[in-house]
């Protein structure tokens, strides 16, 4: 016999238990796009306590739609990551071609299997900063924020925070507004026009710490530093996620 309240109890109890086990973590990643998922995988694989907060219900960021809605992505320079994630690909004219849906599914599965947690439908609306250093995030349900309800958020303590929110670089904007950034200009430059070759290179180059305790990865790194966007080619995004994980692991 199926009892409706048993289903309710199982869902609520399981979520609450998992959530409360993750209010104090090593790394909070904001955004479950390709760079955030790759970073989570490498951090969790190294035994770190990692949570991704994704404002949408579905993780994957801009990778789901491939190029103009065709479920196809192009990758260059990150063949080893595709192999490690078990993502099938074909090679043509020096490029690697993969299915975007398979790529997202396997990035998500690998991150979870490595031990990372993903809380979807949650928006990071602020950060915690103490003694001049980012030390956590402030979260609320996306649905509450979209409805513009006056409901106070809760906080998550983290040793490091990664802004993987893509073009919007939302976490960097929060810190910039209140404190300024530890970048050459002290502020967000905004992404430039599309230039795949330069954008791919700069995505990896710009990955790093922009305020004590706060790192940027993926397109957020280019948006902060004023580099070009690159469209549906994802090698730089994957390599950026791996790089930011390696940078943080050196400090944990």
Secondary structure, 3 states (H helix, E strand, C coil): CCCHHHHHHHHHHHHHHHHHCCCEEEEEEECCCHHHHHHHHHHHHCCCCEEEEECCCCCCHHHCCCECCECEEEECCCHHHHHHHCCCCEEECCEEEEEHHHHHHHHHHHHHHHCCEEEECEEEEEEEEECCEEEEEEEEEHHHHHCCCCCCCEEEEEEEEEECCHHHCHHHHHHHHHHCCCCCCCCCCCCECCCHHHHHHHHHHCCEEEECCEEECCHHHHHHHCCECCCCECHHHHHHHHHHHHHHHCCC
